[in-house]
Amino acid sequence: MLNEERIRLMTKMACYEAEEGRKNVAIGNYFRGDYIGLQVIKSIISATIAYVLLFAMFILYDFEVFMAEIYKMDLLEFAKSVIIYYLIFTATYAFIAYGVYTYRYTKARKSLKTYYNNLKKLSYMYEREMKSRDLK
């Protein structure tokens, strides 16, 4: 005899496992600080690469003008401004990444908690069915 409630629960859990469950399990294997820290470090590396590319594009866009004015500008002041802009860009990017990955981690943990509660409920349904079979 088929238990419709158990089948619905199993179908719901199978859909979860196939879609977002894999990502959430991967996220859930980390401690909160480790996951967020790793993702922020990856974001800082990405921001550094993006800044270098943007800076190179900025310089190469008017390279002739840049080369003509390089002798007139204060190179230390130019380097300071480039570093300050880099720090602002990277700090903003890291702050946004921290918020995004904190939200993702919290969402994944809640989702996994619901999934594990459904597993417990399914196990209880099997136990209850086994006991009712043994009594017959």
DSSP file with accessible surface (Angstrom, degrees, kcal/mol):
  #  RESIDUE AA STRUCTURE BP1 BP2  ACC     N-H-->O    O-->H-N    N-H-->O    O-->H-N    TCO  KAPPA ALPHA  PHI   PSI    X-CA   Y-CA   Z-CA
    1    1 A M              0   0  201      0, 0.0     2,-0.4     0, 0.0     0, 0.0   0.000 360.0 360.0 360.0 136.0    0.0    0.0    0.0
    2    2 A L        -     0   0  137      4,-0.0     2,-0.8     1,-0.0     3,-0.1  -0.706 360.0-143.8 -90.6 136.5    1.3    3.4   -1.0
    3    3 A N     >  -     0   0   45     -2,-0.4     4,-2.2     1,-0.2     5,-0.2  -0.870   9.7-162.7 -98.5 109.3    1.5    6.2    1.5
    4    4 A E  H  > S+     0   0  134     -2,-0.8     4,-2.5     1,-0.2     5,-0.2   0.872  87.7  53.5 -64.1 -38.0    0.6    9.4   -0.4
    5    5 A E  H  > S+     0   0   99      1,-0.2     4,-2.2     2,-0.2    -1,-0.2   0.926 110.4  47.5 -64.0 -41.2    2.0   11.7    2.3
    6    6 A R  H  > S+     0   0   26      2,-0.2     4,-2.7     1,-0.2    -2,-0.2   0.907 111.3  51.2 -66.8 -39.5    5.4    9.9    2.2
    7    7 A I  H  X S+     0   0   67     -4,-2.2     4,-2.6     2,-0.2    -2,-0.2   0.921 110.1  49.1 -65.5 -41.7    5.5    9.9   -1.6
    8    8 A R  H  X S+     0   0  158     -4,-2.5     4,-2.5     2,-0.2    -1,-0.2   0.923 112.6  48.1 -61.6 -44.4    4.8   13.7   -1.7
    9    9 A L  H  X S+     0   0   15     -4,-2.2     4,-2.4     2,-0.2    -2,-0.2   0.920 112.3  48.5 -63.3 -42.3    7.6   14.3    0.9
   10   10 A M  H  X S+     0   0   78     -4,-2.7     4,-2.4     2,-0.2    -2,-0.2   0.899 111.8  49.6 -65.9 -38.7   10.0   12.1   -1.0
   11   11 A T  H  X S+     0   0   79     -4,-2.6     4,-2.4     2,-0.2    -2,-0.2   0.925 111.0  49.5 -65.1 -43.3    9.2   13.9   -4.3
   12   12 A K  H  X S+     0   0  129     -4,-2.5     4,-2.0     1,-0.2    -2,-0.2   0.920 113.0  47.0 -61.1 -43.0    9.7   17.3   -2.6
   13   13 A M  H  X S+     0   0    8     -4,-2.4     4,-2.6     2,-0.2    -1,-0.2   0.886 110.1  52.6 -68.9 -36.7   13.1   16.1   -1.2
   14   14 A A  H  X S+     0   0   52     -4,-2.4     4,-2.2     2,-0.2    -1,-0.2   0.904 109.0  49.9 -66.6 -39.3   14.2   14.7   -4.5
   15   15 A C  H  X S+     0   0   64     -4,-2.4     4,-2.0     2,-0.2     5,-0.2   0.911 111.2  49.5 -63.3 -42.0   13.5   18.0   -6.3
   16   16 A Y  H  <>S+     0   0   34     -4,-2.0     5,-3.0     1,-0.2     6,-0.3   0.931 111.1  48.9 -62.4 -45.4   15.4   19.8   -3.6
   17   17 A E  I  <>S+     0   0   87     -4,-2.6     5,-0.6     1,-0.2    -1,-0.2   0.880 113.1  47.7 -62.5 -37.7   18.4   17.5   -4.0
   18   18 A A  I  <5S+     0   0   64     -4,-2.2    -1,-0.2    -5,-0.2    -2,-0.2   0.852 122.8  28.9 -74.0 -33.8   18.4   17.8   -7.8
   19   19 A E  I  <5S-     0   0  140     -4,-2.0     4,-0.3    -5,-0.2     3,-0.2   0.892 137.2  -7.8 -93.8 -84.7   18.2   21.6   -7.9
   20   20 A E  I  >5S+     0   0   72     -5,-0.2     4,-2.2    -4,-0.2     5,-0.2   0.574 109.5  87.4 -98.2  -6.3   19.6   23.7   -5.1
   21   21 A G  I  ><S+     0   0    3     -5,-3.0     4,-2.5    -6,-0.2     5,-0.2   0.875  85.3  54.2 -62.7 -39.1   20.5   20.9   -2.6
   22   22 A R  H  ><S+     0   0  189     -5,-0.6     4,-2.0    -6,-0.3    -1,-0.2   0.928 111.2  44.7 -62.4 -45.5   23.9   20.2   -4.1
   23   23 A K  H  > S+     0   0  142     -4,-0.3     4,-2.2     1,-0.2    -1,-0.2   0.914 114.1  50.0 -64.7 -42.3   25.0   23.8   -3.7
   24   24 A N  H  X S+     0   0   16     -4,-2.2     4,-2.9     2,-0.2    -2,-0.2   0.866 108.8  51.2 -67.5 -35.6   23.5   24.1   -0.2
   25   25 A V  H  X S+     0   0   55     -4,-2.5     4,-1.1     2,-0.2    -1,-0.2   0.915 109.9  50.6 -66.1 -40.6   25.3   20.9    0.9
   26   26 A A  H  < S+     0   0   52     -4,-2.0     3,-0.3    -5,-0.2    -2,-0.2   0.910 115.0  43.3 -62.2 -40.8   28.6   22.3   -0.4
   27   27 A I  H >< S+     0   0   21     -4,-2.2     3,-1.7     1,-0.2    -2,-0.2   0.909 110.0  56.8 -69.3 -41.1   28.0   25.6    1.5
   28   28 A G  H 3< S+     0   0   13     -4,-2.9    -1,-0.2     1,-0.3    -2,-0.2   0.672  91.7  71.1 -67.3 -17.4   26.8   23.7    4.6
   29   29 A N  T 3< S+     0   0  127     -4,-1.1    -1,-0.3    -3,-0.3     2,-0.3   0.642  92.1  73.1 -72.7 -14.3   30.0   21.8    4.9
   30   30 A Y  S <  S-     0   0  103     -3,-1.7     2,-0.2    -4,-0.2     3,-0.0  -0.687  87.1-114.8 -97.3 154.3   31.8   25.0    5.9
   31   31 A F     >  -     0   0  163     -2,-0.3     4,-2.7     1,-0.1     5,-0.3  -0.531  39.0-107.6 -74.6 157.0   31.6   26.9    9.2
   32   32 A R  H  > S+     0   0  113      1,-0.2     4,-2.4     2,-0.2     5,-0.3   0.929 117.6  43.8 -55.4 -52.5   30.1   30.3    8.7
   33   33 A G  H  > S+     0   0   51      1,-0.2     4,-2.3     2,-0.2    -1,-0.2   0.870 113.7  51.2 -64.1 -37.2   33.3   32.3    9.1
   34   34 A D  H  > S+     0   0   95      2,-0.2     4,-2.4     3,-0.2     5,-0.2   0.928 112.5  45.1 -66.7 -45.3   35.3   29.9    6.9
   35   35 A Y  H  X S+     0   0   14     -4,-2.7     4,-2.3     2,-0.2     5,-0.2   0.953 117.4  43.1 -63.6 -49.7   32.8   30.0    4.1
   36   36 A I  H  X S+     0   0    5     -4,-2.4     4,-2.5    -5,-0.3     5,-0.2   0.924 114.7  50.6 -65.4 -42.5   32.4   33.8    4.2
   37   37 A G  H  X S+     0   0   32     -4,-2.3     4,-2.4    -5,-0.3    -1,-0.2   0.922 110.8  48.5 -60.9 -44.5   36.1   34.4    4.6
   38   38 A L  H  X S+     0   0   65     -4,-2.4     4,-2.4     1,-0.2    -1,-0.2   0.927 113.1  47.3 -62.7 -43.3   37.0   32.2    1.7
   39   39 A Q  H  X S+     0   0   24     -4,-2.3     4,-2.1    -5,-0.2    -1,-0.2   0.877 111.3  50.7 -68.6 -35.8   34.5   33.9   -0.6
   40   40 A V  H  X S+     0   0   24     -4,-2.5     4,-2.5     2,-0.2    -1,-0.2   0.910 109.6  51.0 -68.3 -38.7   35.6   37.4    0.4
   41   41 A I  H  X S+     0   0  100     -4,-2.4     4,-2.3     2,-0.2    -2,-0.2   0.931 110.4  49.2 -63.0 -43.2   39.2   36.4   -0.3
   42   42 A K  H  X S+     0   0  106     -4,-2.4     4,-2.4     1,-0.2    -1,-0.2   0.904 111.4  50.6 -60.8 -38.9   38.2   35.2   -3.7
   43   43 A S  H  X S+     0   0    9     -4,-2.1     4,-2.8     2,-0.2    -2,-0.2   0.882 107.8  51.8 -67.3 -38.9   36.3   38.4   -4.2
   44   44 A I  H  X S+     0   0   61     -4,-2.5     4,-2.3     2,-0.2    -1,-0.2   0.914 110.4  48.9 -64.3 -40.5   39.3   40.5   -3.3
   45   45 A I  H  X S+     0   0   98     -4,-2.3     4,-2.3     2,-0.2    -2,-0.2   0.934 112.9  47.8 -63.8 -43.2   41.4   38.6   -5.8
   46   46 A S  H  X S+     0   0   60     -4,-2.4     4,-2.6     1,-0.2    -2,-0.2   0.898 110.9  51.2 -63.6 -40.3   38.7   39.2   -8.4
   47   47 A A  H  X S+     0   0    0     -4,-2.8     4,-2.7     2,-0.2    -1,-0.2   0.884 108.8  51.8 -65.1 -37.7   38.5   42.9   -7.6
   48   48 A T  H  X S+     0   0   41     -4,-2.3     4,-2.5     2,-0.2    -2,-0.2   0.935 111.3  46.5 -63.7 -45.6   42.3   43.2   -7.9
   49   49 A I  H  X S+     0   0   99     -4,-2.3     4,-2.4     1,-0.2    -2,-0.2   0.927 113.6  49.0 -62.6 -43.9   42.3   41.6  -11.3
   50   50 A A  H  X S+     0   0   37     -4,-2.6     4,-2.7     1,-0.2    -2,-0.2   0.910 111.2  49.8 -62.7 -41.6   39.4   43.8  -12.4
   51   51 A Y  H  X S+     0   0   34     -4,-2.7     4,-2.9     2,-0.2     5,-0.2   0.920 110.3  49.7 -64.9 -42.7   41.1   47.0  -11.1
   52   52 A V  H  X S+     0   0   87     -4,-2.5     4,-2.7     1,-0.2    -1,-0.2   0.926 112.9  47.3 -62.4 -42.9   44.3   46.2  -12.9
   53   53 A L  H  X S+     0   0  107     -4,-2.4     4,-2.5     2,-0.2    -2,-0.2   0.923 113.9  46.9 -64.5 -44.0   42.4   45.6  -16.1
   54   54 A L  H  X S+     0   0   94     -4,-2.7     4,-2.4     2,-0.2    -2,-0.2   0.907 113.2  49.0 -63.8 -41.7   40.4   48.8  -15.8
   55   55 A F  H  X S+     0   0   65     -4,-2.9     4,-2.5     2,-0.2     5,-0.2   0.923 111.4  49.6 -63.9 -42.7   43.5   50.8  -14.9
   56   56 A A  H  X S+     0   0   40     -4,-2.7     4,-2.9    -5,-0.2    -2,-0.2   0.909 111.6  48.9 -63.5 -40.6   45.3   49.3  -17.9
   57   57 A M  H  X S+     0   0  125     -4,-2.5     4,-1.7     2,-0.2    -1,-0.2   0.900 110.4  51.7 -65.2 -39.3   42.4   50.1  -20.2
   58   58 A F  H  X S+     0   0  146     -4,-2.4     4,-0.9     2,-0.2    -2,-0.2   0.923 114.5  42.1 -61.9 -45.0   42.3   53.7  -18.8
   59   59 A I  H  < S+     0   0   19     -4,-2.5     3,-0.4     1,-0.2     7,-0.3   0.926 115.8  48.2 -68.8 -45.3   46.0   54.2  -19.5
   60   60 A L  H >< S+     0   0  116     -4,-2.9     3,-1.0     1,-0.2    -1,-0.2   0.736  97.4  71.7 -71.8 -21.0   46.0   52.5  -22.9
   61   61 A Y  H 3< S+     0   0  192     -4,-1.7    -1,-0.2     1,-0.3    -2,-0.2   0.933 120.5  13.4 -60.1 -47.7   42.9   54.5  -24.0
   62   62 A D  T 3X S+     0   0   86     -4,-0.9     4,-2.6    -3,-0.4    -1,-0.3  -0.457  81.8 149.6-123.4  58.3   45.0   57.7  -24.3
   63   63 A F  H <> S+     0   0   99     -3,-1.0     4,-2.8     1,-0.2     5,-0.2   0.882  70.8  54.3 -63.4 -36.1   48.5   56.3  -24.1
   64   64 A E  H  > S+     0   0  167      2,-0.2     4,-1.8     1,-0.2    -1,-0.2   0.931 111.6  44.0 -65.2 -44.1   50.0   59.0  -26.2
   65   65 A V  H  > S+     0   0   65      2,-0.2     4,-2.2     1,-0.2    -2,-0.2   0.912 113.1  53.0 -66.0 -41.4   48.6   61.8  -24.0
   66   66 A F  H  X S+     0   0   40     -4,-2.6     4,-1.1    -7,-0.3    -2,-0.2   0.923 109.7  47.5 -60.3 -44.8   49.6   59.8  -20.9
   67   67 A M  H  < S+     0   0   74     -4,-2.8     4,-0.4     1,-0.2    -1,-0.2   0.854 111.5  51.1 -66.8 -33.1   53.2   59.5  -22.1
   68   68 A A  H  < S+     0   0   59     -4,-1.8     3,-0.3    -5,-0.2    -1,-0.2   0.864 116.4  40.5 -71.6 -33.9   53.4   63.2  -23.0
   69   69 A E  H >X S+     0   0  101     -4,-2.2     4,-1.5     1,-0.2     3,-0.8   0.530  90.7  87.2 -93.4  -5.9   52.1   64.2  -19.6
   70   70 A I  T 3< S+     0   0   41     -4,-1.1    -1,-0.2     1,-0.3    -2,-0.1   0.836  88.3  52.4 -64.4 -29.8   54.1   61.7  -17.5
   71   71 A Y  T 34 S+     0   0  197     -4,-0.4    -1,-0.3    -3,-0.3    -2,-0.1   0.733 110.8  47.7 -77.7 -21.4   57.0   64.1  -17.4
   72   72 A K  T <4 S+     0   0  175     -3,-0.8    -2,-0.2    -4,-0.2    -1,-0.2   0.703  98.6  82.2 -89.9 -23.1   54.9   66.9  -16.1
   73   73 A M  S  < S-     0   0   55     -4,-1.5     2,-0.8     1,-0.1     3,-0.1  -0.456  85.2-110.3 -89.5 157.7   53.0   65.0  -13.3
   74   74 A D     >  -     0   0   98      1,-0.2     4,-2.4    -2,-0.1     5,-0.2  -0.765  27.9-160.1 -82.7 110.7   54.1   64.2   -9.8
   75   75 A L  H  > S+     0   0   96     -2,-0.8     4,-2.7     1,-0.2     5,-0.2   0.853  87.6  53.2 -66.9 -34.9   54.6   60.4  -10.0
   76   76 A L  H  > S+     0   0  133      2,-0.2     4,-2.5     1,-0.2    -1,-0.2   0.917 111.1  46.5 -66.1 -40.9   54.4   59.9   -6.2
   77   77 A E  H  > S+     0   0  105      2,-0.2     4,-2.4     1,-0.2    -2,-0.2   0.903 112.7  50.5 -66.6 -39.6   51.0   61.8   -6.1
   78   78 A F  H  X S+     0   0   55     -4,-2.4     4,-2.3     2,-0.2    -2,-0.2   0.928 111.5  47.5 -63.0 -44.7   49.8   59.8   -9.1
   79   79 A A  H  X S+     0   0   44     -4,-2.7     4,-2.5     1,-0.2    -2,-0.2   0.900 110.9  52.7 -64.1 -40.5   50.8   56.5   -7.4
   80   80 A K  H  X S+     0   0  124     -4,-2.5     4,-2.7     2,-0.2    -1,-0.2   0.926 110.2  47.0 -59.8 -46.1   49.1   57.6   -4.2
   81   81 A S  H  X S+     0   0   37     -4,-2.4     4,-2.6     2,-0.2     5,-0.2   0.903 111.4  51.2 -66.3 -37.4   45.9   58.3   -6.0
   82   82 A V  H  X S+     0   0   28     -4,-2.3     4,-2.2     2,-0.2    -2,-0.2   0.936 113.0  45.8 -64.0 -42.9   46.0   55.0   -7.8
   83   83 A I  H  X S+     0   0   98     -4,-2.5     4,-2.7     2,-0.2    -2,-0.2   0.913 112.2  50.5 -68.1 -40.4   46.6   53.1   -4.6
   84   84 A I  H  X S+     0   0   90     -4,-2.7     4,-2.5     2,-0.2     5,-0.2   0.939 111.7  47.4 -63.8 -44.4   43.8   55.0   -2.8
   85   85 A Y  H  X S+     0   0  148     -4,-2.6     4,-2.7     1,-0.2    -1,-0.2   0.889 111.5  52.3 -63.2 -38.1   41.3   54.3   -5.6
   86   86 A Y  H  X S+     0   0   61     -4,-2.2     4,-2.9    -5,-0.2     5,-0.3   0.934 110.3  47.3 -61.7 -46.5   42.4   50.7   -5.5
   87   87 A L  H  X S+     0   0  102     -4,-2.7     4,-2.6     2,-0.2     5,-0.2   0.907 113.7  47.4 -63.8 -40.7   41.8   50.4   -1.8
   88   88 A I  H  X S+     0   0   96     -4,-2.5     4,-2.4     2,-0.2     5,-0.2   0.942 114.3  47.3 -64.6 -45.8   38.4   52.1   -2.1
   89   89 A F  H  X S+     0   0   67     -4,-2.7     4,-2.3    -5,-0.2    -2,-0.2   0.942 116.2  43.6 -61.1 -47.5   37.4   49.9   -5.0
   90   90 A T  H  X S+     0   0   12     -4,-2.9     4,-2.8     2,-0.2     5,-0.2   0.899 113.1  50.8 -68.6 -40.6   38.5   46.7   -3.3
   91   91 A A  H  X S+     0   0   60     -4,-2.6     4,-2.5    -5,-0.3    -1,-0.2   0.921 112.0  47.4 -65.0 -41.1   37.0   47.6    0.1
   92   92 A T  H  X S+     0   0   75     -4,-2.4     4,-2.4    -5,-0.2     5,-0.2   0.937 113.6  47.9 -63.9 -44.9   33.7   48.3   -1.5
   93   93 A Y  H  X S+     0   0  103     -4,-2.3     4,-2.5    -5,-0.2    -2,-0.2   0.914 113.2  47.9 -62.4 -43.1   33.8   45.1   -3.5
   94   94 A A  H  X S+     0   0   16     -4,-2.8     4,-2.6     2,-0.2    -1,-0.2   0.891 110.5  52.0 -67.1 -38.6   34.7   43.1   -0.3
   95   95 A F  H  X S+     0   0  157     -4,-2.5     4,-2.0     2,-0.2    -2,-0.2   0.931 112.1  45.3 -63.6 -44.7   32.0   44.7    1.7
   96   96 A I  H  X S+     0   0  100     -4,-2.4     4,-2.6     1,-0.2    -2,-0.2   0.925 112.8  51.2 -64.9 -42.5   29.3   43.9   -0.9
   97   97 A A  H  X S+     0   0    8     -4,-2.5     4,-2.9     1,-0.2     5,-0.3   0.898 106.8  54.7 -62.1 -39.6   30.7   40.3   -1.2
   98   98 A Y  H  X S+     0   0  108     -4,-2.6     4,-2.1     1,-0.2    -1,-0.2   0.936 110.6  45.5 -59.3 -45.2   30.5   39.9    2.6
   99   99 A G  H  X S+     0   0   40     -4,-2.0     4,-2.1     2,-0.2    -2,-0.2   0.928 114.3  47.7 -64.4 -44.4   26.9   40.9    2.6
  100  100 A V  H  X S+     0   0   59     -4,-2.6     4,-2.5     1,-0.2    -2,-0.2   0.941 115.0  44.0 -64.1 -47.0   26.0   38.6   -0.4
  101  101 A Y  H  X S+     0   0   44     -4,-2.9     4,-2.2     2,-0.2    -1,-0.2   0.814 110.6  54.7 -74.6 -27.1   27.8   35.6    1.0
  102  102 A T  H  X S+     0   0   24     -4,-2.1     4,-2.4    -5,-0.3    -1,-0.2   0.934 110.9  46.9 -65.4 -43.8   26.5   36.0    4.5
  103  103 A Y  H  X S+     0   0  153     -4,-2.1     4,-2.6    -5,-0.2    -2,-0.2   0.931 112.8  48.9 -62.2 -45.4   23.0   36.1    3.0
  104  104 A R  H  X S+     0   0  123     -4,-2.5     4,-2.5     1,-0.2    -1,-0.2   0.896 111.8  48.9 -62.4 -41.3   23.7   33.0    0.9
  105  105 A Y  H  X S+     0   0   20     -4,-2.2     4,-2.6     2,-0.2     5,-0.2   0.939 112.6  47.2 -65.1 -45.3   25.1   31.1    3.8
  106  106 A T  H  X S+     0   0   57     -4,-2.4     4,-2.2     1,-0.2    -2,-0.2   0.920 113.7  48.3 -61.9 -43.9   22.2   31.9    6.0
  107  107 A K  H  X S+     0   0  115     -4,-2.6     4,-2.3    -5,-0.2    -1,-0.2   0.909 112.1  49.1 -63.7 -42.6   19.7   30.9    3.3
  108  108 A A  H  X S+     0   0    1     -4,-2.5     4,-2.7    -5,-0.2    -2,-0.2   0.907 110.3  50.6 -65.1 -41.1   21.5   27.7    2.6
  109  109 A R  H  X S+     0   0  117     -4,-2.6     4,-2.3     2,-0.2    -1,-0.2   0.912 111.1  48.3 -65.3 -41.1   21.6   26.7    6.3
  110  110 A K  H  X S+     0   0  145     -4,-2.2     4,-2.1     2,-0.2    -1,-0.2   0.923 112.8  48.9 -63.5 -41.9   17.9   27.4    6.7
  111  111 A S  H  X S+     0   0   24     -4,-2.3     4,-2.2     1,-0.2    -2,-0.2   0.908 111.8  48.3 -65.1 -42.0   17.2   25.3    3.6
  112  112 A L  H  X S+     0   0    5     -4,-2.7     4,-2.9     2,-0.2     5,-0.2   0.876 108.1  55.3 -66.5 -36.1   19.3   22.5    4.9
  113  113 A K  H  X S+     0   0  144     -4,-2.3     4,-2.3     2,-0.2    -2,-0.2   0.932 109.1  47.1 -62.3 -43.5   17.6   22.6    8.3
  114  114 A T  H  X S+     0   0   77     -4,-2.1     4,-2.2     2,-0.2    -2,-0.2   0.917 112.0  51.2 -62.5 -41.8   14.3   22.2    6.6
  115  115 A Y  H  X S+     0   0   29     -4,-2.2     4,-2.0     2,-0.2    -2,-0.2   0.929 110.5  47.6 -62.5 -45.1   15.7   19.3    4.5
  116  116 A Y  H  X S+     0   0  116     -4,-2.9     4,-2.2     1,-0.2    -1,-0.2   0.873 109.9  53.0 -67.2 -34.4   17.1   17.5    7.5
  117  117 A N  H  X S+     0   0   80     -4,-2.3     4,-2.4    -5,-0.2    -1,-0.2   0.897 108.3  50.9 -64.9 -38.5   13.7   17.9    9.3
  118  118 A N  H  X S+     0   0   18     -4,-2.2     4,-2.5     2,-0.2    -2,-0.2   0.871 107.8  53.2 -65.7 -36.0   12.0   16.4    6.3
  119  119 A L  H  X S+     0   0   64     -4,-2.0     4,-2.5     2,-0.2    -2,-0.2   0.915 109.5  48.1 -63.1 -41.9   14.5   13.5    6.5
  120  120 A K  H  X S+     0   0  146     -4,-2.2     4,-2.5     2,-0.2    -2,-0.2   0.911 111.3  50.4 -63.7 -42.3   13.6   13.0   10.2
  121  121 A K  H  X S+     0   0  103     -4,-2.4     4,-2.2     2,-0.2    -2,-0.2   0.918 111.0  49.0 -62.5 -41.4    9.9   13.1    9.3
  122  122 A L  H  X S+     0   0   22     -4,-2.5     4,-2.3     2,-0.2    -2,-0.2   0.915 110.5  50.4 -64.8 -42.0   10.4   10.5    6.5
  123  123 A S  H  X S+     0   0   59     -4,-2.5     4,-2.6     1,-0.2    -1,-0.2   0.913 109.6  50.9 -62.5 -41.6   12.3    8.3    8.9
  124  124 A Y  H  X S+     0   0  136     -4,-2.5     4,-2.7     1,-0.2    -1,-0.2   0.898 108.1  52.9 -63.1 -39.5    9.5    8.6   11.5
  125  125 A M  H  X S+     0   0    5     -4,-2.2     4,-2.3     2,-0.2    -2,-0.2   0.915 110.2  47.6 -62.5 -41.7    7.0    7.6    8.8
  126  126 A Y  H  X S+     0   0   99     -4,-2.3     4,-2.6     2,-0.2    -2,-0.2   0.918 112.6  48.8 -64.5 -44.5    8.9    4.5    7.9
  127  127 A E  H  X S+     0   0  103     -4,-2.6     4,-2.4     2,-0.2    -2,-0.2   0.921 111.3  49.6 -61.6 -43.1    9.3    3.5   11.5
  128  128 A R  H  X S+     0   0  114     -4,-2.7     4,-2.1     1,-0.2    -1,-0.2   0.907 111.9  48.6 -63.5 -39.7    5.6    4.0   12.1
  129  129 A E  H  X S+     0   0   31     -4,-2.3     4,-2.0    -5,-0.2    -1,-0.2   0.904 110.4  51.0 -67.6 -39.8    4.8    1.9    9.1
  130  130 A M  H  X S+     0   0  101     -4,-2.6     4,-2.2     1,-0.2    -2,-0.2   0.904 110.0  49.7 -64.3 -41.3    7.1   -0.9   10.2
  131  131 A K  H  X S+     0   0  139     -4,-2.4     4,-1.7     1,-0.2    -1,-0.2   0.899 109.9  50.5 -64.9 -38.7    5.6   -0.9   13.6
  132  132 A S  H  X S+     0   0   50     -4,-2.1     4,-0.9     1,-0.2    -1,-0.2   0.872 110.9  49.6 -69.2 -30.8    2.1   -1.2   12.1
  133  133 A R  H  < S+     0   0  139     -4,-2.0     3,-0.3     1,-0.2    -1,-0.2   0.881 109.3  51.9 -70.4 -39.4    3.2   -4.1    9.9
  134  134 A D  H  < S+     0   0  133     -4,-2.2    -2,-0.2     1,-0.2    -1,-0.2   0.840 106.4  54.2 -66.6 -33.0    4.7   -5.9   12.9
  135  135 A L  H  <        0   0  154     -4,-1.7    -1,-0.2    -5,-0.2    -2,-0.2   0.763 360.0 360.0 -73.0 -23.6    1.5   -5.5   14.8
  136  136 A K     <        0   0  195     -4,-0.9    -3,-0.1    -3,-0.3    -4,-0.0   0.296 360.0 360.0 -82.1 360.0   -0.5   -7.2   12.0
